[in-house]
Amino acid sequence: MKILSDLSKTFNLFAVKNAYAAASPANGGWKSTLLNFAPLIAIVAIFYLLVILPQQKRTKDHKKMLESLKVGDEVLTNGGIFGIITGIAEQVFTIEIAKDVKIKVTKSAIATKTIKQQ
C-alpha cells in the first residue's frame, strides 16, 4: 500500500491544478497576431536564404555541367572513379577508366567535370 500512495503522490505532482485561457486583445487584434508570427516569418525567411536558394543554385549548375559534357571530357563519378567519356547515350555515359577498360554509368552518377591532365 505504501508503494501505491507514493505513486499517487508522484503523479499528483504532474497534475494540472488550474488552467487559464489567454486574454484576447480588445482591439487591434491583427497587429498583435502579426507581431506574434514575426519571429516565425523571420526564421522561415532565413532558412530559405541560407538553405534552399544555395541548394537550388548547386542543382542548376550541376544540371548545366551535365548538359555540357562531351566525348573526351574527364569526369569524376559519385563513387570516386576518374575516367574519360568515350560514349554518350541518352542517360548513359561510357567512361574509360584505364586502357581498354570501359564502364557504363548513368548520367546522375557523374559528380564533376575535372581538368584533363596533360
Contacts in CASP RR format, 6 or more apart in sequence:
PFRMAT RR
TARGET T0000
AUTHOR 0000-0000-0000
METHOD contacts of the structure
MODEL  1
MKILSDLSKTFNLFAVKNAYAAASPANGGWKSTLLNFAPLIAIVAIFYLL
VILPQQKRTKDHKKMLESLKVGDEVLTNGGIFGIITGIAEQVFTIEIAKD
VKIKVTKSAIATKTIKQQ
25 32 0 8 1.000
65 112 0 8 1.000
65 113 0 8 1.000
66 107 0 8 1.000
66 110 0 8 1.000
68 113 0 8 1.000
69 75 0 8 1.000
69 85 0 8 1.000
69 88 0 8 1.000
69 93 0 8 1.000
69 110 0 8 1.000
69 113 0 8 1.000
70 85 0 8 1.000
70 88 0 8 1.000
71 85 0 8 1.000
71 86 0 8 1.000
71 87 0 8 1.000
71 88 0 8 1.000
72 84 0 8 1.000
72 85 0 8 1.000
72 86 0 8 1.000
72 116 0 8 1.000
73 84 0 8 1.000
73 85 0 8 1.000
73 113 0 8 1.000
73 116 0 8 1.000
74 82 0 8 1.000
74 83 0 8 1.000
74 84 0 8 1.000
74 85 0 8 1.000
74 113 0 8 1.000
74 114 0 8 1.000
74 115 0 8 1.000
74 116 0 8 1.000
74 117 0 8 1.000
75 82 0 8 1.000
75 83 0 8 1.000
75 84 0 8 1.000
75 85 0 8 1.000
75 93 0 8 1.000
75 95 0 8 1.000
75 110 0 8 1.000
75 111 0 8 1.000
75 112 0 8 1.000
75 113 0 8 1.000
75 114 0 8 1.000
76 82 0 8 1.000
76 83 0 8 1.000
76 110 0 8 1.000
76 111 0 8 1.000
76 112 0 8 1.000
76 113 0 8 1.000
76 114 0 8 1.000
77 83 0 8 1.000
77 95 0 8 1.000
77 105 0 8 1.000
77 109 0 8 1.000
77 110 0 8 1.000
77 111 0 8 1.000
78 109 0 8 1.000
78 110 0 8 1.000
78 111 0 8 1.000
79 109 0 8 1.000
79 111 0 8 1.000
80 111 0 8 1.000
81 95 0 8 1.000
81 97 0 8 1.000
81 103 0 8 1.000
82 97 0 8 1.000
82 114 0 8 1.000
83 95 0 8 1.000
83 96 0 8 1.000
83 97 0 8 1.000
84 95 0 8 1.000
84 96 0 8 1.000
84 116 0 8 1.000
85 93 0 8 1.000
85 94 0 8 1.000
85 95 0 8 1.000
86 94 0 8 1.000
86 95 0 8 1.000
86 96 0 8 1.000
86 102 0 8 1.000
87 93 0 8 1.000
87 94 0 8 1.000
88 94 0 8 1.000
91 106 0 8 1.000
91 107 0 8 1.000
92 104 0 8 1.000
92 105 0 8 1.000
92 106 0 8 1.000
92 107 0 8 1.000
93 104 0 8 1.000
93 105 0 8 1.000
93 106 0 8 1.000
93 107 0 8 1.000
93 109 0 8 1.000
93 110 0 8 1.000
94 102 0 8 1.000
94 103 0 8 1.000
94 104 0 8 1.000
95 102 0 8 1.000
95 103 0 8 1.000
95 104 0 8 1.000
95 105 0 8 1.000
96 102 0 8 1.000
97 103 0 8 1.000
END
